[in-house]
Amino acid sequence: MSQNPLSTVEPWDLVSEGYIQELAPVFKKWAADSVKGIPLSSDDEVIDVACGPGTVSLMVAPLVKQVVALDFSQKMISALQQQKSLLNVENLETHLCDCQALPLESNRFDAAFSQFGLMFFSNRKKGFGEIFRVLKPGGNISVSSWAPIQQSTAMTTMLDALEAGFKSKMASPKESRNIVKGLDDKETFVTELEGAGFTDIRIEEVTHRFPSATPAEYWQSAVTSSAPIALMRANMSEAEWAEGEQRAIDCIALHLEEKKEFHSTAYLAFARKPGCH
């Protein structure tokens, strides 16, 4: 099986700035749902795995004693460090690392989060296993992943637009519409959490809307913030990109005329490491 390109650093470094500007405001909605789903106290130590620009970390920091945020993208970590400094957040520690091998001691954390990150790991078994290892007995975990792409008008619209503009550059339709490859299936999600040792598993299906935008604005937002699109563009000439861009925008316009707004649905999984603090 070929490696998912989204499990490598390059696409995330490419979109770090756009991701913060365009996606983080929307992702805060799912982050708030994740945080509400776990009991937190002012004495807790929390870990945020594959933290990106720190959407969850910055939300949790005022509620707990310590947050440790980790990611393999230097640009994402740098963005989080800038926000940490700007907001004077003193209880947030950052690490640049492979989140499939956490540089942290076992049985340390009261809670763990991973928002739209662990789903792309090349070895999710290691990812879940490492989070289980560093959690205290009785510690809670929240992991979010996308539901099947058919439940997301935001994603199906963008894939239709890419196929309209750049069909020769796209993977097969089946492969391009299976980005998560696993955690978009609730049974797989539960099985992998159970396999790592977690219990009391529940999965919530949560939908949020994206802000209204013109077709051109929606396209530009996706181009600057979407890792798969950034990777595709990086492997094309400017002439090739310009040739397909208007066809993609025209396709989005047709979808907007029909749907009026775009939304995405996520699976939020909550579970617990057996035992008690």
N, C-alpha and C positions, 0 to 999 in steps of 0.2 A: 504494500500500500504506500503511495507517495505521501510525503510529509505535507500537512496542511500549511500553506505559505503564511497563514496568520499565526502560526506558532513560532515564527521567527521575528527578530527585532525590527528588520528593515521597514515594513509597512507602518508600524506604530511610530517609529521615529519620523517617518514622512508626514504623518498627519497630526503630530502632537499639538501644534498650534491651532489648527482648524477644529480638532476634536474638542479642545477646551472651549472654544468660542461657540461652536455649533451644537455639539452633542451633550456636553456636560450639563447645560441647563435643563435638557429633557431627561437625561439620566438621573438627575437629582430626584425626580418623581419616584422612580423605582428604588433609588437609594433610601428614600424616606420610608417606603414600604418595608424594605429589608430591615432597617433600624427599628421600626415599630414592632417587628416580629420577634425580636430578641430582648429579653429582660436585661437591662444594663444598670450598673450602679456606679457611684463616684469612686469606688475602690477598684474597679475592674481594669485589667490590662487587655487590650484588644489588638488583634492582628488583621491587616487588610492585605490580602494576597492578590497579586496582579492588580495593583491599586490604580494604574493609569495616572491621571492628574490628581488623584486623591479625592474624588467626589464623596466617597463614603468616609474616608479618613477625616476630612475636615468637618463633616457633619457629626461624627461621633466624638471628636476630640473634646468638645465642651461638656460631654456627659460622663466621661470616664477619667481614670487616673493617668493612663498611658495608651498611646496608639503607636503601633509599629507598622509602617507601610512599606511594601516591597514590590518591585517591578523589574523587568529585564531591559526596559527602555530607558536609556540615560536621559532622553529629552522629556519623557513623562515624569521621571523623578525630579529633574531640574525644574519643571513647571510646578510641581508640588512644593518643592523647596522655596520657590519664589512666593507662592501663596502663603506658605507657612510664615515666612518673614513679613509679608505684607499685613497679615492678619494677627501677627504676634502670637502665634500658637506655640506654646512652650512645651507641651506634652506630646509632641509628635516626632517620631524618629523614622528616618527613611533608610532603605537599603537597596542598592542596585545588585540584583542577583538572579539566578535561576530559581524560580519559585517552585520547581520540582525538587529542590534540595535546599531547604530553608536553613540559613546560618544562625539558628536559634535553638535554645535549650528545650528539652521536652517538658511537657506538663506545666507550662508557664502561663498560658493565656486563658482568660475567662470566656472570651467570645472571638469568633473569626468570621470575616466577611470575604467574599470574592464576587465582585459584580462584573458580569459579562467578560470574564478573563479566563477562569479555569476551563471553561468550555472549549477553548482553543489549544489547551496544552497538548503537546505531542504524546505525553504519557499521563493521562488523567488519573490513572491508578496511583502514580507517585504523588500527584498533586493532592488528591484526597488523603492519601496516607500521611503526607507531611503535615497537613493541617490537623489531622487526628493526633499525630505525635505531639505537636506543640500545645494542643489544648489540655487544660486541666481535666481530670475526671469530673463529669458533670457540666463541662463547658459546652457552649452552644455555637452552632455554625449556621450561616446563611449564604447560600450560593445562588446566583441568578444566571439564567441562560435564556436564549430565545426559544419561544414556542415554535411549532412548525411554521415555516415561512408563509404558508397559505393563510395564516391567521394575521399576517402583517401587511396591510395595504402599503405601508411605507417601503417595505422591502420588495414586494412583488412589483410595485411601480418602478422602482429603481432598476431591478433586473430586466424588466421589459424595456426600459429606456436604454440600458446598456446593450441589449440584444438588437434593438432598433438601430443604434448608432455604430456598434462595434462587433457585430455578430461573428466576424472571422477571428476576432481576438478572444472570444469567450470560450470557456470550457463547455462541455456538453450541457444541454439544458438541465439534465438530472443532477449533474455534479455542481453546477453553479447555483442551484436552488437547495443545496444541502450543505450550507456553510458550517453549521455547528457539528454535524456528523455524530450524533449520539445523544446529547443532553436535551435535544428537542423532542425526546421520547420520555414520557414520565416513568415508564417501567425501567428503562435503562438508568435514568437518574436515580431512582430508588435503589436499584441493584448495585450501582457503583458506590453509593453512600453506605449501604449495608456491607458491601465488600470491604470497605475501609474500617468498619467497626461501629458506625454510627447507628443510633436507635431513635425512636420517637420521631420518625421522618414524616413530614407533611410537605406537600407541594401546592402552592397557590398560583393561580393563573391571573395575571394582572395586566390590564391594557391601559395605555396612556396615548394621548394624541400628540402629534407634533404641531408646532406653531404654524399658522397660516402663512403661505408664501406664494409668490408668482412662480410659474414653471421655471423661469431662469434662476430665480433666487433659490428654489428648492434644489435645482441641479448644482448650482455653485456650492451650496451648503454641503451636499453629499460629496462633491469632488474634493473639497478641502478637509473633510472630516472622516471619510470612509476609508479604512485601510485597504480593502480589496480594490477599490477604484484607484487609490493612489498608486498601488503596486502595478495595476494595469497601465496607468498613464506613464509611469516611470519607464516602462518597456516599449513605449511608442514614440514616434517622431512627432514634432509639433504639427506637421502637415496632416498626419494620420488622425491626430486628436481633433484638429479643427474640422476635418472633413465629417466626422461622425457626431460632433457635439450638437449641432442644430437638430439633427434627426432625433437625438436623445431628448432634447428639450421639447420638441413637438410631441413626442410620445407622452411625456409627463403632462403636457397641456390637455391631451385627450383624457388621461386618467383623472385629472383634476376636475374636468368638466363633468365627468360621471360620478366621482366619489365625493367631491367638495373638500374633503380633508383626509389626512393620512394618519394612521395609528400603527402601533406595534404591540404585540402581546408577549409577555415574558413569563417564564416559570421561575418562581421564587421558592427555593427549597430550604426548609428549616429542619435541623436535626440536633442531636445531642450525643456527646461522648459519654458512655455509661459511667456510673459512679457518682460521687458527690464531692464537693469542694472540701 
